[in-house]
Amino acid sequence: MFFPEGQVRVFLYGQPVNMRLSFDGLYALARHVMHQDPLSGHLYAFINRRATQIRVLYFDRSGLCVWSKRLEQGRFVSNWDNVASREMDWTGLKLLLEGIEPKQVRKRYKKPLDHAQNAPVHSTKTL
């Protein structure tokens, strides 16, 4: 999976999914339950009840693709009560695939805006 990181949207389904579902079943969940368009090129992640398997559905302009991963140890999700259907970024999916479950994603720094011009403030020193 090679995607430009800033442009990919990832949608995580917040309920356990039967991993016997393949292209059509995952497409139906994304389309009718998540109310998203699976042909948009975004990624749709589905996790099984034991949280040991994940499937990612995406459309690559020529057809639907399903990418799957099964953990030998550990879980993708520690508690299903804390999981909800949500949108995450590419970094969040990479963390989830590595077994890191972010509780709250916060940006560490954001450039302040110059309110007069709605542009980032650059510190320039004039002598």
Backbone as XML, in Angstrom:
<?xml version="1.0"?>
<chain id="A" units="angstrom">
  <residue number="1" name="MET">
    <atom name="N" x="0.846" y="-1.175" z="0.000"/>
    <atom name="CA" x="0.000" y="0.000" z="0.000"/>
    <atom name="C" x="0.886" y="1.231" z="0.000"/>
  </residue>
  <residue number="2" name="PHE">
    <atom name="N" x="0.888" y="1.946" z="-1.060"/>
    <atom name="CA" x="1.650" y="3.183" z="-1.156"/>
    <atom name="C" x="0.683" y="4.313" z="-1.427"/>
  </residue>
  <residue number="3" name="PHE">
    <atom name="N" x="0.542" y="5.199" z="-0.448"/>
    <atom name="CA" x="-0.394" y="6.304" z="-0.550"/>
    <atom name="C" x="0.306" y="7.588" z="-0.158"/>
  </residue>
  <residue number="4" name="PRO">
    <atom name="N" x="-0.045" y="8.705" z="-0.801"/>
    <atom name="CA" x="0.453" y="9.989" z="-0.312"/>
    <atom name="C" x="-0.185" y="10.270" z="1.044"/>
  </residue>
  <residue number="5" name="GLU">
    <atom name="N" x="0.653" y="10.376" z="2.071"/>
    <atom name="CA" x="0.161" y="10.387" z="3.447"/>
    <atom name="C" x="-0.802" y="11.517" z="3.769"/>
  </residue>
  <residue number="6" name="GLY">
    <atom name="N" x="-0.634" y="12.678" z="3.195"/>
    <atom name="CA" x="-1.485" y="13.801" z="3.553"/>
    <atom name="C" x="-2.863" y="13.747" z="2.940"/>
  </residue>
  <residue number="7" name="GLN">
    <atom name="N" x="-3.074" y="12.906" z="1.936"/>
    <atom name="CA" x="-4.336" y="12.919" z="1.206"/>
    <atom name="C" x="-5.241" y="11.738" z="1.508"/>
  </residue>
  <residue number="8" name="VAL">
    <atom name="N" x="-4.776" y="10.769" z="2.277"/>
    <atom name="CA" x="-5.549" y="9.562" z="2.536"/>
    <atom name="C" x="-6.429" y="9.752" z="3.762"/>
  </residue>
  <residue number="9" name="ARG">
    <atom name="N" x="-7.694" y="9.390" z="3.611"/>
    <atom name="CA" x="-8.610" y="9.383" z="4.742"/>
    <atom name="C" x="-8.874" y="7.931" z="5.093"/>
  </residue>
  <residue number="10" name="VAL">
    <atom name="N" x="-8.886" y="7.628" z="6.378"/>
    <atom name="CA" x="-9.082" y="6.268" z="6.860"/>
    <atom name="C" x="-10.312" y="6.263" z="7.750"/>
  </residue>
  <residue number="11" name="PHE">
    <atom name="N" x="-11.207" y="5.324" z="7.500"/>
    <atom name="CA" x="-12.414" y="5.191" z="8.303"/>
    <atom name="C" x="-12.361" y="3.854" z="9.024"/>
  </residue>
  <residue number="12" name="LEU">
    <atom name="N" x="-12.411" y="3.900" z="10.345"/>
    <atom name="CA" x="-12.398" y="2.699" z="11.175"/>
    <atom name="C" x="-13.824" y="2.360" z="11.560"/>
  </residue>
  <residue number="13" name="TYR">
    <atom name="N" x="-14.213" y="1.110" z="11.321"/>
    <atom name="CA" x="-15.543" y="0.639" z="11.698"/>
    <atom name="C" x="-15.503" y="0.271" z="13.174"/>
  </residue>
  <residue number="14" name="GLY">
    <atom name="N" x="-16.431" y="0.775" z="13.966"/>
    <atom name="CA" x="-16.367" y="0.672" z="15.420"/>
    <atom name="C" x="-17.006" y="-0.556" z="16.033"/>
  </residue>
  <residue number="15" name="GLN">
    <atom name="N" x="-17.363" y="-1.564" z="15.227"/>
    <atom name="CA" x="-17.950" y="-2.792" z="15.739"/>
    <atom name="C" x="-17.130" y="-3.983" z="15.242"/>
  </residue>
  <residue number="16" name="PRO">
    <atom name="N" x="-17.144" y="-5.097" z="15.968"/>
    <atom name="CA" x="-16.440" y="-6.287" z="15.483"/>
    <atom name="C" x="-17.056" y="-6.783" z="14.175"/>
  </residue>
  <residue number="17" name="VAL">
    <atom name="N" x="-16.198" y="-7.280" z="13.286"/>
    <atom name="CA" x="-16.632" y="-7.735" z="11.969"/>
    <atom name="C" x="-16.212" y="-9.191" z="11.780"/>
  </residue>
  <residue number="18" name="ASN">
    <atom name="N" x="-17.074" y="-9.963" z="11.154"/>
    <atom name="CA" x="-16.769" y="-11.340" z="10.807"/>
    <atom name="C" x="-15.706" y="-11.328" z="9.705"/>
  </residue>
  <residue number="19" name="MET">
    <atom name="N" x="-14.574" y="-11.946" z="9.932"/>
    <atom name="CA" x="-13.480" y="-11.926" z="8.966"/>
    <atom name="C" x="-13.718" y="-12.846" z="7.779"/>
  </residue>
  <residue number="20" name="ARG">
    <atom name="N" x="-14.864" y="-13.534" z="7.747"/>
    <atom name="CA" x="-15.219" y="-14.293" z="6.544"/>
    <atom name="C" x="-15.740" y="-13.365" z="5.455"/>
  </residue>
  <residue number="21" name="LEU">
    <atom name="N" x="-16.074" y="-12.130" z="5.817"/>
    <atom name="CA" x="-16.510" y="-11.157" z="4.820"/>
    <atom name="C" x="-15.334" y="-10.789" z="3.934"/>
  </residue>
  <residue number="22" name="SER">
    <atom name="N" x="-15.606" y="-10.654" z="2.670"/>
    <atom name="CA" x="-14.552" y="-10.253" z="1.741"/>
    <atom name="C" x="-14.998" y="-8.985" z="1.021"/>
  </residue>
  <residue number="23" name="PHE">
    <atom name="N" x="-14.699" y="-8.871" z="-0.257"/>
    <atom name="CA" x="-14.933" y="-7.647" z="-1.006"/>
    <atom name="C" x="-16.371" y="-7.142" z="-0.879"/>
  </residue>
  <residue number="24" name="ASP">
    <atom name="N" x="-17.338" y="-7.981" z="-1.238"/>
    <atom name="CA" x="-18.731" y="-7.534" z="-1.275"/>
    <atom name="C" x="-19.281" y="-7.233" z="0.118"/>
  </residue>
  <residue number="25" name="GLY">
    <atom name="N" x="-18.957" y="-8.070" z="1.103"/>
    <atom name="CA" x="-19.448" y="-7.845" z="2.463"/>
    <atom name="C" x="-18.874" y="-6.585" z="3.086"/>
  </residue>
  <residue number="26" name="LEU">
    <atom name="N" x="-17.572" y="-6.373" z="2.916"/>
    <atom name="CA" x="-16.941" y="-5.162" z="3.454"/>
    <atom name="C" x="-17.421" y="-3.919" z="2.707"/>
  </residue>
  <residue number="27" name="TYR">
    <atom name="N" x="-17.621" y="-4.048" z="1.398"/>
    <atom name="CA" x="-18.168" y="-2.946" z="0.593"/>
    <atom name="C" x="-19.547" y="-2.554" z="1.128"/>
  </residue>
  <residue number="28" name="ALA">
    <atom name="N" x="-20.392" y="-3.559" z="1.412"/>
    <atom name="CA" x="-21.745" y="-3.294" z="1.914"/>
    <atom name="C" x="-21.697" y="-2.601" z="3.279"/>
  </residue>
  <residue number="29" name="LEU">
    <atom name="N" x="-20.782" y="-3.015" z="4.158"/>
    <atom name="CA" x="-20.655" y="-2.339" z="5.457"/>
    <atom name="C" x="-20.241" y="-0.882" z="5.282"/>
  </residue>
  <residue number="30" name="ALA">
    <atom name="N" x="-19.260" y="-0.646" z="4.430"/>
    <atom name="CA" x="-18.794" y="0.728" z="4.221"/>
    <atom name="C" x="-19.886" y="1.587" z="3.590"/>
  </residue>
  <residue number="31" name="ARG">
    <atom name="N" x="-20.610" y="1.019" z="2.638"/>
    <atom name="CA" x="-21.619" y="1.775" z="1.887"/>
    <atom name="C" x="-22.890" y="2.024" z="2.705"/>
  </residue>
  <residue number="32" name="HIS">
    <atom name="N" x="-23.414" y="0.979" z="3.318"/>
    <atom name="CA" x="-24.743" y="1.090" z="3.919"/>
    <atom name="C" x="-24.732" y="1.334" z="5.423"/>
  </residue>
  <residue number="33" name="VAL">
    <atom name="N" x="-23.714" y="0.883" z="6.117"/>
    <atom name="CA" x="-23.674" y="1.079" z="7.564"/>
    <atom name="C" x="-22.859" y="2.326" z="7.920"/>
  </residue>
  <residue number="34" name="MET">
    <atom name="N" x="-21.704" y="2.494" z="7.269"/>
    <atom name="CA" x="-20.861" y="3.659" z="7.545"/>
    <atom name="C" x="-21.281" y="4.871" z="6.718"/>
  </residue>
  <residue number="35" name="HIS">
    <atom name="N" x="-22.131" y="4.671" z="5.719"/>
    <atom name="CA" x="-22.630" y="5.740" z="4.832"/>
    <atom name="C" x="-21.475" y="6.473" z="4.132"/>
  </residue>
  <residue number="36" name="GLN">
    <atom name="N" x="-20.537" y="5.697" z="3.603"/>
    <atom name="CA" x="-19.399" y="6.229" z="2.862"/>
    <atom name="C" x="-19.403" y="5.606" z="1.471"/>
  </residue>
  <residue number="37" name="ASP">
    <atom name="N" x="-18.647" y="6.209" z="0.555"/>
    <atom name="CA" x="-18.517" y="5.681" z="-0.794"/>
    <atom name="C" x="-17.197" y="4.919" z="-0.901"/>
  </residue>
  <residue number="38" name="PRO">
    <atom name="N" x="-17.218" y="3.589" z="-0.914"/>
    <atom name="CA" x="-15.973" y="2.819" z="-0.978"/>
    <atom name="C" x="-15.191" y="3.023" z="-2.268"/>
  </residue>
  <residue number="39" name="LEU">
    <atom name="N" x="-15.807" y="3.565" z="-3.291"/>
    <atom name="CA" x="-15.121" y="3.801" z="-4.557"/>
    <atom name="C" x="-14.419" y="5.149" z="-4.591"/>
  </residue>
  <residue number="40" name="SER">
    <atom name="N" x="-14.382" y="5.845" z="-3.467"/>
    <atom name="CA" x="-13.772" y="7.172" z="-3.395"/>
    <atom name="C" x="-12.255" y="7.121" z="-3.293"/>
  </residue>
  <residue number="41" name="GLY">
    <atom name="N" x="-11.694" y="5.947" z="-2.987"/>
    <atom name="CA" x="-10.246" y="5.841" z="-2.830"/>
    <atom name="C" x="-9.784" y="5.914" z="-1.388"/>
  </residue>
  <residue number="42" name="HIS">
    <atom name="N" x="-10.701" y="6.123" z="-0.457"/>
    <atom name="CA" x="-10.348" y="6.158" z="0.957"/>
    <atom name="C" x="-10.194" y="4.731" z="1.475"/>
  </residue>
  <residue number="43" name="LEU">
    <atom name="N" x="-9.618" y="4.597" z="2.658"/>
    <atom name="CA" x="-9.399" y="3.291" z="3.264"/>
    <atom name="C" x="-10.457" y="3.024" z="4.323"/>
  </residue>
  <residue number="44" name="TYR">
    <atom name="N" x="-10.903" y="1.780" z="4.408"/>
    <atom name="CA" x="-11.911" y="1.374" z="5.373"/>
    <atom name="C" x="-11.357" y="0.193" z="6.156"/>
  </residue>
  <residue number="45" name="ALA">
    <atom name="N" x="-11.176" y="0.358" z="7.474"/>
    <atom name="CA" x="-10.552" y="-0.659" z="8.314"/>
    <atom name="C" x="-11.615" y="-1.363" z="9.150"/>
  </residue>
  <residue number="46" name="PHE">
    <atom name="N" x="-11.521" y="-2.691" z="9.201"/>
    <atom name="CA" x="-12.456" y="-3.534" z="9.932"/>
    <atom name="C" x="-11.657" y="-4.504" z="10.801"/>
  </residue>
  <residue number="47" name="ILE">
    <atom name="N" x="-12.074" y="-4.687" z="12.055"/>
    <atom name="CA" x="-11.358" y="-5.524" z="13.016"/>
    <atom name="C" x="-12.307" y="-6.612" z="13.513"/>
  </residue>
  <residue number="48" name="ASN">
    <atom name="N" x="-11.776" y="-7.828" z="13.739"/>
    <atom name="CA" x="-12.611" y="-8.925" z="14.222"/>
    <atom name="C" x="-12.871" y="-8.805" z="15.728"/>
  </residue>
  <residue number="49" name="ARG">
    <atom name="N" x="-13.738" y="-9.664" z="16.248"/>
    <atom name="CA" x="-14.172" y="-9.586" z="17.647"/>
    <atom name="C" x="-13.014" y="-9.778" z="18.628"/>
  </residue>
  <residue number="50" name="ARG">
    <atom name="N" x="-12.114" y="-10.700" z="18.349"/>
    <atom name="CA" x="-10.971" y="-10.923" z="19.244"/>
    <atom name="C" x="-9.890" y="-9.872" z="19.055"/>
  </residue>
  <residue number="51" name="ALA">
    <atom name="N" x="-10.046" y="-9.025" z="18.061"/>
    <atom name="CA" x="-9.117" y="-7.917" z="17.757"/>
    <atom name="C" x="-7.724" y="-8.424" z="17.396"/>
  </residue>
  <residue number="52" name="THR">
    <atom name="N" x="-7.670" y="-9.590" z="16.762"/>
    <atom name="CA" x="-6.390" y="-10.140" z="16.323"/>
    <atom name="C" x="-6.211" y="-10.043" z="14.813"/>
  </residue>
  <residue number="53" name="GLN">
    <atom name="N" x="-7.272" y="-9.659" z="14.102"/>
    <atom name="CA" x="-7.199" y="-9.524" z="12.650"/>
    <atom name="C" x="-7.796" y="-8.189" z="12.229"/>
  </residue>
  <residue number="54" name="ILE">
    <atom name="N" x="-7.215" y="-7.634" z="11.175"/>
    <atom name="CA" x="-7.728" y="-6.398" z="10.594"/>
    <atom name="C" x="-7.758" y="-6.561" z="9.085"/>
  </residue>
  <residue number="55" name="ARG">
    <atom name="N" x="-8.778" y="-6.007" z="8.464"/>
    <atom name="CA" x="-8.876" y="-5.964" z="7.012"/>
    <atom name="C" x="-9.101" y="-4.518" z="6.603"/>
  </residue>
  <residue number="56" name="VAL">
    <atom name="N" x="-8.416" y="-4.131" z="5.543"/>
    <atom name="CA" x="-8.537" y="-2.776" z="5.011"/>
    <atom name="C" x="-9.031" y="-2.881" z="3.577"/>
  </residue>
  <residue number="57" name="LEU">
    <atom name="N" x="-10.145" y="-2.234" z="3.303"/>
    <atom name="CA" x="-10.743" y="-2.218" z="1.969"/>
    <atom name="C" x="-10.441" y="-0.889" z="1.314"/>
  </residue>
  <residue number="58" name="TYR">
    <atom name="N" x="-10.035" y="-0.910" z="0.059"/>
    <atom name="CA" x="-9.827" y="0.331" z="-0.681"/>
    <atom name="C" x="-9.988" y="0.088" z="-2.167"/>
  </residue>
  <residue number="59" name="PHE">
    <atom name="N" x="-10.198" y="1.144" z="-2.907"/>
    <atom name="CA" x="-10.393" y="1.106" z="-4.361"/>
    <atom name="C" x="-9.194" y="1.779" z="-4.994"/>
  </residue>
  <residue number="60" name="ASP">
    <atom name="N" x="-8.546" y="1.091" z="-5.936"/>
    <atom name="CA" x="-7.325" y="1.639" z="-6.536"/>
    <atom name="C" x="-7.494" y="2.022" z="-8.008"/>
  </residue>
  <residue number="61" name="ARG">
    <atom name="N" x="-8.640" y="2.504" z="-8.384"/>
    <atom name="CA" x="-8.994" y="2.968" z="-9.721"/>
    <atom name="C" x="-9.273" y="1.849" z="-10.719"/>
  </residue>
  <residue number="62" name="SER">
    <atom name="N" x="-8.866" y="0.617" z="-10.416"/>
    <atom name="CA" x="-9.162" y="-0.479" z="-11.331"/>
    <atom name="C" x="-9.985" y="-1.579" z="-10.660"/>
  </residue>
  <residue number="63" name="GLY">
    <atom name="N" x="-10.102" y="-1.523" z="-9.338"/>
    <atom name="CA" x="-10.889" y="-2.522" z="-8.635"/>
    <atom name="C" x="-10.715" y="-2.410" z="-7.137"/>
  </residue>
  <residue number="64" name="LEU">
    <atom name="N" x="-11.527" y="-3.165" z="-6.422"/>
    <atom name="CA" x="-11.447" y="-3.180" z="-4.959"/>
    <atom name="C" x="-10.285" y="-4.063" z="-4.520"/>
  </residue>
  <residue number="65" name="CYS">
    <atom name="N" x="-9.623" y="-3.649" z="-3.450"/>
    <atom name="CA" x="-8.520" y="-4.402" z="-2.870"/>
    <atom name="C" x="-8.818" y="-4.616" z="-1.391"/>
  </residue>
  <residue number="66" name="VAL">
    <atom name="N" x="-8.424" y="-5.773" z="-0.884"/>
    <atom name="CA" x="-8.541" y="-6.065" z="0.547"/>
    <atom name="C" x="-7.160" y="-6.438" z="1.041"/>
  </residue>
  <residue number="67" name="TRP">
    <atom name="N" x="-6.714" y="-5.723" z="2.049"/>
    <atom name="CA" x="-5.432" y="-5.989" z="2.679"/>
    <atom name="C" x="-5.739" y="-6.520" z="4.068"/>
  </residue>
  <residue number="68" name="SER">
    <atom name="N" x="-5.034" y="-7.571" z="4.481"/>
    <atom name="CA" x="-5.345" y="-8.224" z="5.745"/>
    <atom name="C" x="-4.083" y="-8.443" z="6.567"/>
  </residue>
  <residue number="69" name="LYS">
    <atom name="N" x="-4.233" y="-8.377" z="7.893"/>
    <atom name="CA" x="-3.128" y="-8.648" z="8.805"/>
    <atom name="C" x="-3.671" y="-9.410" z="10.003"/>
  </residue>
  <residue number="70" name="ARG">
    <atom name="N" x="-2.934" y="-10.455" z="10.421"/>
    <atom name="CA" x="-3.288" y="-11.234" z="11.600"/>
    <atom name="C" x="-2.128" y="-11.182" z="12.587"/>
  </residue>
  <residue number="71" name="LEU">
    <atom name="N" x="-2.434" y="-10.821" z="13.822"/>
    <atom name="CA" x="-1.409" y="-10.753" z="14.857"/>
    <atom name="C" x="-1.177" y="-12.136" z="15.469"/>
  </residue>
  <residue number="72" name="GLU">
    <atom name="N" x="0.050" y="-12.458" z="15.714"/>
    <atom name="CA" x="0.384" y="-13.689" z="16.419"/>
    <atom name="C" x="0.318" y="-13.477" z="17.931"/>
  </residue>
  <residue number="73" name="GLN">
    <atom name="N" x="0.581" y="-12.258" z="18.381"/>
    <atom name="CA" x="0.479" y="-11.903" z="19.798"/>
    <atom name="C" x="-0.163" y="-10.520" z="19.903"/>
  </residue>
  <residue number="74" name="GLY">
    <atom name="N" x="-0.888" y="-10.308" z="20.982"/>
    <atom name="CA" x="-1.473" y="-8.990" z="21.229"/>
    <atom name="C" x="-2.772" y="-8.786" z="20.485"/>
  </residue>
  <residue number="75" name="ARG">
    <atom name="N" x="-3.266" y="-7.553" z="20.573"/>
    <atom name="CA" x="-4.538" y="-7.177" z="19.963"/>
    <atom name="C" x="-4.437" y="-5.790" z="19.365"/>
  </residue>
  <residue number="76" name="PHE">
    <atom name="N" x="-5.263" y="-5.553" z="18.358"/>
    <atom name="CA" x="-5.342" y="-4.219" z="17.774"/>
    <atom name="C" x="-6.118" y="-3.271" z="18.677"/>
  </residue>
  <residue number="77" name="VAL">
    <atom name="N" x="-7.126" y="-3.794" z="19.368"/>
    <atom name="CA" x="-8.006" y="-2.997" z="20.222"/>
    <atom name="C" x="-8.013" y="-3.630" z="21.608"/>
  </residue>
  <residue number="78" name="SER">
    <atom name="N" x="-7.813" y="-2.833" z="22.644"/>
    <atom name="CA" x="-7.784" y="-3.390" z="23.991"/>
    <atom name="C" x="-9.179" y="-3.573" z="24.576"/>
  </residue>
  <residue number="79" name="ASN">
    <atom name="N" x="-10.133" y="-2.700" z="24.219"/>
    <atom name="CA" x="-11.477" y="-2.769" z="24.781"/>
    <atom name="C" x="-12.472" y="-2.240" z="23.748"/>
  </residue>
  <residue number="80" name="TRP">
    <atom name="N" x="-13.431" y="-3.068" z="23.342"/>
    <atom name="CA" x="-14.398" y="-2.644" z="22.334"/>
    <atom name="C" x="-15.315" y="-1.538" z="22.839"/>
  </residue>
  <residue number="81" name="ASP">
    <atom name="N" x="-15.430" y="-1.358" z="24.149"/>
    <atom name="CA" x="-16.282" y="-0.290" z="24.681"/>
    <atom name="C" x="-15.736" y="1.089" z="24.329"/>
  </residue>
  <residue number="82" name="ASN">
    <atom name="N" x="-14.430" y="1.183" z="24.099"/>
    <atom name="CA" x="-13.803" y="2.471" z="23.803"/>
    <atom name="C" x="-13.659" y="2.733" z="22.306"/>
  </residue>
  <residue number="83" name="VAL">
    <atom name="N" x="-14.149" y="1.827" z="21.471"/>
    <atom name="CA" x="-13.988" y="1.964" z="20.024"/>
    <atom name="C" x="-15.288" y="2.449" z="19.413"/>
  </residue>
  <residue number="84" name="ALA">
    <atom name="N" x="-15.179" y="3.436" z="18.549"/>
    <atom name="CA" x="-16.337" y="3.957" z="17.828"/>
    <atom name="C" x="-15.946" y="4.134" z="16.369"/>
  </residue>
  <residue number="85" name="SER">
    <atom name="N" x="-16.932" y="4.071" z="15.494"/>
    <atom name="CA" x="-16.654" y="4.350" z="14.087"/>
    <atom name="C" x="-16.163" y="5.779" z="13.987"/>
  </residue>
  <residue number="86" name="ARG">
    <atom name="N" x="-15.032" y="5.954" z="13.337"/>
    <atom name="CA" x="-14.461" y="7.296" z="13.269"/>
    <atom name="C" x="-13.522" y="7.402" z="12.086"/>
  </residue>
  <residue number="87" name="GLU">
    <atom name="N" x="-13.189" y="8.632" z="11.774"/>
    <atom name="CA" x="-12.197" y="8.901" z="10.742"/>
    <atom name="C" x="-10.863" y="9.147" z="11.420"/>
  </residue>
  <residue number="88" name="MET">
    <atom name="N" x="-9.819" y="8.600" z="10.845"/>
    <atom name="CA" x="-8.473" y="8.834" z="11.361"/>
    <atom name="C" x="-7.570" y="9.146" z="10.184"/>
  </residue>
  <residue number="89" name="ASP">
    <atom name="N" x="-6.372" y="9.551" z="10.474"/>
    <atom name="CA" x="-5.440" y="9.831" z="9.389"/>
    <atom name="C" x="-4.550" y="8.614" z="9.150"/>
  </residue>
  <residue number="90" name="TRP">
    <atom name="N" x="-3.700" y="8.714" z="8.150"/>
    <atom name="CA" x="-2.798" y="7.641" z="7.759"/>
    <atom name="C" x="-1.879" y="7.250" z="8.915"/>
  </residue>
  <residue number="91" name="THR">
    <atom name="N" x="-1.418" y="8.221" z="9.664"/>
    <atom name="CA" x="-0.543" y="7.944" z="10.804"/>
    <atom name="C" x="-1.276" y="7.122" z="11.862"/>
  </residue>
  <residue number="92" name="GLY">
    <atom name="N" x="-2.532" y="7.425" z="12.108"/>
    <atom name="CA" x="-3.322" y="6.662" z="13.067"/>
    <atom name="C" x="-3.464" y="5.206" z="12.655"/>
  </residue>
  <residue number="93" name="LEU">
    <atom name="N" x="-3.645" y="4.958" z="11.354"/>
    <atom name="CA" x="-3.732" y="3.584" z="10.865"/>
    <atom name="C" x="-2.397" y="2.871" z="11.022"/>
  </residue>
  <residue number="94" name="LYS">
    <atom name="N" x="-1.310" y="3.558" z="10.724"/>
    <atom name="CA" x="0.009" y="2.941" z="10.885"/>
    <atom name="C" x="0.260" y="2.582" z="12.350"/>
  </residue>
  <residue number="95" name="LEU">
    <atom name="N" x="-0.132" y="3.458" z="13.269"/>
    <atom name="CA" x="0.021" y="3.156" z="14.695"/>
    <atom name="C" x="-0.839" y="1.959" z="15.090"/>
  </residue>
  <residue number="96" name="LEU">
    <atom name="N" x="-2.069" y="1.909" z="14.599"/>
    <atom name="CA" x="-2.961" y="0.805" z="14.905"/>
    <atom name="C" x="-2.382" y="-0.510" z="14.389"/>
  </residue>
  <residue number="97" name="LEU">
    <atom name="N" x="-1.809" y="-0.504" z="13.196"/>
    <atom name="CA" x="-1.210" y="-1.713" z="12.626"/>
    <atom name="C" x="0.015" y="-2.169" z="13.405"/>
  </residue>
  <residue number="98" name="GLU">
    <atom name="N" x="0.682" y="-1.257" z="14.067"/>
    <atom name="CA" x="1.842" y="-1.607" z="14.879"/>
    <atom name="C" x="1.458" y="-1.990" z="16.309"/>
  </residue>
  <residue number="99" name="GLY">
    <atom name="N" x="0.160" y="-1.899" z="16.627"/>
    <atom name="CA" x="-0.293" y="-2.291" z="17.950"/>
    <atom name="C" x="-0.356" y="-1.146" z="18.938"/>
  </residue>
  <residue number="100" name="ILE">
    <atom name="N" x="-0.251" y="0.067" z="18.462"/>
    <atom name="CA" x="-0.323" y="1.245" z="19.330"/>
    <atom name="C" x="-1.708" y="1.852" z="19.163"/>
  </residue>
  <residue number="101" name="GLU">
    <atom name="N" x="-2.437" y="1.927" z="20.258"/>
    <atom name="CA" x="-3.799" y="2.446" z="20.230"/>
    <atom name="C" x="-3.818" y="3.847" z="20.831"/>
  </residue>
  <residue number="102" name="PRO">
    <atom name="N" x="-3.803" y="4.887" z="19.983"/>
    <atom name="CA" x="-3.804" y="6.246" z="20.531"/>
    <atom name="C" x="-5.142" y="6.568" z="21.178"/>
  </residue>
  <residue number="103" name="LYS">
    <atom name="N" x="-5.091" y="7.073" z="22.396"/>
    <atom name="CA" x="-6.314" y="7.446" z="23.100"/>
    <atom name="C" x="-6.865" y="8.771" z="22.586"/>
  </residue>
  <residue number="104" name="GLN">
    <atom name="N" x="-5.975" y="9.735" z="22.429"/>
    <atom name="CA" x="-6.369" y="11.044" z="21.933"/>
    <atom name="C" x="-5.221" y="11.576" z="21.096"/>
  </residue>
  <residue number="105" name="VAL">
    <atom name="N" x="-5.537" y="11.961" z="19.876"/>
    <atom name="CA" x="-4.505" y="12.466" z="18.985"/>
    <atom name="C" x="-4.507" y="13.986" z="19.069"/>
  </residue>
  <residue number="106" name="ARG">
    <atom name="N" x="-3.365" y="14.536" z="19.427"/>
    <atom name="CA" x="-3.232" y="15.985" z="19.512"/>
    <atom name="C" x="-1.994" y="16.406" z="18.749"/>
  </residue>
  <residue number="107" name="LYS">
    <atom name="N" x="-2.096" y="17.509" z="18.073"/>
    <atom name="CA" x="-0.932" y="18.089" z="17.415"/>
    <atom name="C" x="-0.109" y="18.799" z="18.475"/>
  </residue>
  <residue number="108" name="ARG">
    <atom name="N" x="1.192" y="18.629" z="18.421"/>
    <atom name="CA" x="2.040" y="19.248" z="19.433"/>
    <atom name="C" x="2.213" y="20.736" z="19.202"/>
  </residue>
  <residue number="109" name="TYR">
    <atom name="N" x="2.222" y="21.154" z="17.955"/>
    <atom name="CA" x="2.492" y="22.557" z="17.679"/>
    <atom name="C" x="1.687" y="22.979" z="16.459"/>
  </residue>
  <residue number="110" name="LYS">
    <atom name="N" x="1.145" y="24.147" z="16.523"/>
    <atom name="CA" x="0.442" y="24.722" z="15.389"/>
    <atom name="C" x="0.913" y="26.158" z="15.253"/>
  </residue>
  <residue number="111" name="LYS">
    <atom name="N" x="1.321" y="26.531" z="14.057"/>
    <atom name="CA" x="1.793" y="27.900" z="13.837"/>
    <atom name="C" x="0.670" y="28.888" z="14.088"/>
  </residue>
  <residue number="112" name="PRO">
    <atom name="N" x="0.947" y="29.944" z="14.826"/>
    <atom name="CA" x="-0.091" y="30.958" z="15.040"/>
    <atom name="C" x="-0.348" y="31.714" z="13.742"/>
  </residue>
  <residue number="113" name="LEU">
    <atom name="N" x="-1.599" y="32.101" z="13.539"/>
    <atom name="CA" x="-1.974" y="32.830" z="12.334"/>
    <atom name="C" x="-1.920" y="34.328" z="12.587"/>
  </residue>
  <residue number="114" name="ASP">
    <atom name="N" x="-1.478" y="35.062" z="11.580"/>
    <atom name="CA" x="-1.549" y="36.508" z="11.611"/>
    <atom name="C" x="-2.987" y="36.863" z="11.242"/>
  </residue>
  <residue number="115" name="HIS">
    <atom name="N" x="-3.749" y="37.384" z="12.189"/>
    <atom name="CA" x="-5.174" y="37.614" z="11.975"/>
    <atom name="C" x="-5.447" y="38.672" z="10.909"/>
  </residue>
  <residue number="116" name="ALA">
    <atom name="N" x="-4.523" y="39.536" z="10.656"/>
    <atom name="CA" x="-4.739" y="40.572" z="9.648"/>
    <atom name="C" x="-4.690" y="39.975" z="8.241"/>
  </residue>
  <residue number="117" name="GLN">
    <atom name="N" x="-3.825" y="38.981" z="8.036"/>
    <atom name="CA" x="-3.653" y="38.435" z="6.689"/>
    <atom name="C" x="-4.048" y="36.966" z="6.587"/>
  </residue>
  <residue number="118" name="ASN">
    <atom name="N" x="-4.442" y="36.315" z="7.694"/>
    <atom name="CA" x="-4.749" y="34.887" z="7.722"/>
    <atom name="C" x="-3.617" y="34.049" z="7.154"/>
  </residue>
  <residue number="119" name="ALA">
    <atom name="N" x="-2.419" y="34.429" z="7.506"/>
    <atom name="CA" x="-1.236" y="33.696" z="7.059"/>
    <atom name="C" x="-0.392" y="33.367" z="8.283"/>
  </residue>
  <residue number="120" name="PRO">
    <atom name="N" x="0.417" y="32.308" z="8.203"/>
    <atom name="CA" x="1.285" y="31.993" z="9.344"/>
    <atom name="C" x="2.244" y="33.137" z="9.638"/>
  </residue>
  <residue number="121" name="VAL">
    <atom name="N" x="2.485" y="33.354" z="10.915"/>
    <atom name="CA" x="3.364" y="34.436" z="11.343"/>
    <atom name="C" x="4.812" y="33.934" z="11.224"/>
  </residue>
  <residue number="122" name="HIS">
    <atom name="N" x="5.640" y="34.711" z="10.560"/>
    <atom name="CA" x="7.049" y="34.400" z="10.451"/>
    <atom name="C" x="7.804" y="35.438" z="11.247"/>
  </residue>
  <residue number="123" name="SER">
    <atom name="N" x="8.717" y="34.973" z="12.036"/>
    <atom name="CA" x="9.482" y="35.917" z="12.828"/>
    <atom name="C" x="10.634" y="36.457" z="11.985"/>
  </residue>
  <residue number="124" name="THR">
    <atom name="N" x="10.570" y="37.720" z="11.684"/>
    <atom name="CA" x="11.632" y="38.376" z="10.920"/>
    <atom name="C" x="12.160" y="39.509" z="11.773"/>
  </residue>
  <residue number="125" name="LYS">
    <atom name="N" x="13.443" y="39.673" z="11.764"/>
    <atom name="CA" x="14.070" y="40.708" z="12.547"/>
    <atom name="C" x="14.658" y="41.734" z="11.600"/>
  </residue>
  <residue number="126" name="THR">
    <atom name="N" x="14.315" y="42.952" z="11.800"/>
    <atom name="CA" x="14.903" y="44.026" z="10.994"/>
    <atom name="C" x="15.781" y="44.864" z="11.891"/>
  </residue>
  <residue number="127" name="LEU">
    <atom name="N" x="16.913" y="45.214" z="11.377"/>
    <atom name="CA" x="17.858" y="46.009" z="12.130"/>
    <atom name="C" x="17.858" y="47.437" z="11.696"/>
  </residue>
</chain>
